[in-house]
């Protein structure tokens, strides 16, 4: 994705999420695609055997499977997330990610905006 602002020299380009980030041996790698006051969009690549232990986040998050498959534990319930699947994770609810092999996902964090 291109973080170019309107009016700058480089035009926006279409990019393939699967190709934007490579798996790395025994690691979790990430690439921040967007970050602003409204939230963030981050692409993650998990090598086989890597995952995220149970934790919480202060914001709602949408997880979208990009490549491979993972088990997402959300508040004690198990959900299988594959390519093209999406799961909304509410704020402050415990969750964990356990890939079933190499796995890529897009994480969209949605920050709450207070209305006046």
C-alpha positions as CSV (number, residue, x, y, z in Angstrom):
1,X,0.0,0.0,0.0
2,X,1.1,3.5,-0.6
3,X,1.0,6.1,2.2
4,X,1.2,8.9,-0.3
5,X,-0.9,11.9,0.6
6,X,-3.3,13.6,-1.9
7,X,-1.4,16.0,-4.1
8,X,2.0,14.4,-3.7
9,X,4.0,13.1,-6.7
10,X,3.5,9.3,-6.5
11,X,0.1,8.0,-7.3
12,X,-1.6,5.3,-5.2
13,X,-0.8,1.7,-6.3
14,X,-2.6,-1.6,-6.0
15,X,-0.6,-4.2,-4.1
16,X,-1.2,-7.9,-3.2
17,X,-1.4,-8.5,0.5
18,X,0.2,-12.0,0.2
19,X,3.2,-10.5,-1.5
20,X,3.7,-7.5,0.7
21,X,5.3,-9.4,3.6
22,X,7.5,-12.6,3.6
23,X,7.6,-15.3,6.2
24,X,10.8,-15.3,8.2
25,X,12.2,-18.4,9.9
26,X,10.9,-18.9,13.5
27,X,9.5,-15.3,13.6
28,X,6.4,-13.1,13.5
29,X,6.9,-10.2,11.2
30,X,4.6,-7.2,10.7
31,X,4.2,-4.2,8.4
32,X,2.2,-1.2,9.4
33,X,0.1,-0.1,6.4
34,X,-1.9,2.7,7.9
35,X,-1.9,4.5,11.3
36,X,-3.9,7.6,12.2
37,X,-6.2,8.8,14.9
38,X,-9.0,6.5,13.7
39,X,-6.9,3.3,14.1
40,X,-4.3,1.2,12.3
41,X,-4.0,-1.5,9.7
42,X,-1.1,-4.0,10.1
43,X,-0.2,-7.0,8.1
44,X,1.3,-9.9,10.0
45,X,3.2,-13.1,8.9
46,X,3.6,-15.9,11.3
47,X,6.1,-18.7,10.6
48,X,5.0,-22.3,11.6
49,X,5.1,-22.7,15.3
50,X,4.7,-19.0,16.1
51,X,1.6,-17.3,17.5
52,X,0.3,-14.8,20.0
53,X,-0.5,-15.9,23.5
54,X,-3.8,-14.7,25.2
55,X,-4.0,-11.0,25.6
56,X,-6.5,-8.1,25.4
57,X,-6.5,-4.9,23.4
58,X,-8.2,-1.6,24.4
59,X,-9.9,-1.3,21.0
60,X,-12.2,-3.3,18.7
61,X,-10.2,-5.1,16.0
62,X,-11.1,-6.8,12.8
63,X,-8.9,-9.8,11.8
64,X,-8.8,-10.9,8.2
65,X,-7.1,-14.1,7.0
66,X,-4.7,-13.4,4.1
67,X,-2.9,-16.8,3.7
68,X,-3.0,-20.1,5.5
69,X,-5.2,-20.9,8.5
70,X,-5.2,-20.2,12.3
71,X,-7.2,-20.9,15.4
72,X,-8.4,-17.7,17.1
73,X,-9.4,-18.1,20.7
74,X,-11.8,-15.4,21.6
75,X,-13.2,-15.2,25.1
76,X,-12.7,-19.0,25.5
77,X,-14.3,-20.0,22.2
78,X,-12.3,-21.3,19.2
79,X,-12.7,-19.9,15.7
80,X,-11.0,-21.1,12.6
81,X,-9.8,-18.2,10.4
82,X,-8.7,-19.0,6.8
83,X,-7.9,-17.0,3.7
84,X,-10.6,-14.4,3.1
85,X,-12.3,-15.0,6.5
86,X,-12.9,-12.2,9.0
87,X,-13.5,-12.1,12.7
88,X,-14.5,-9.0,14.8
89,X,-12.8,-9.0,18.2
90,X,-14.4,-6.7,20.7
91,X,-12.2,-4.4,22.9
92,X,-11.0,-5.9,26.2
93,X,-11.9,-9.5,25.4
94,X,-9.1,-12.0,25.8
95,X,-7.9,-13.6,22.6
96,X,-5.0,-15.6,21.2
97,X,-3.7,-16.6,17.7
98,X,-2.5,-20.1,17.0
99,X,-1.5,-20.6,13.3
100,X,-1.8,-24.1,11.7
101,X,1.3,-23.6,9.7
102,X,2.5,-20.4,8.0
103,X,-0.2,-17.8,8.4
104,X,-0.7,-14.2,7.3
105,X,-3.4,-11.9,8.6
106,X,-4.5,-8.3,8.4
107,X,-5.3,-6.6,11.7
108,X,-7.6,-3.5,11.6
109,X,-7.6,-1.7,15.0
110,X,-10.6,0.6,15.3
111,X,-10.1,3.4,17.8
112,X,-13.2,4.8,19.4
113,X,-14.0,8.3,18.5
114,X,-15.8,10.5,21.0
115,X,-18.7,12.5,19.6
116,X,-19.2,16.0,21.1
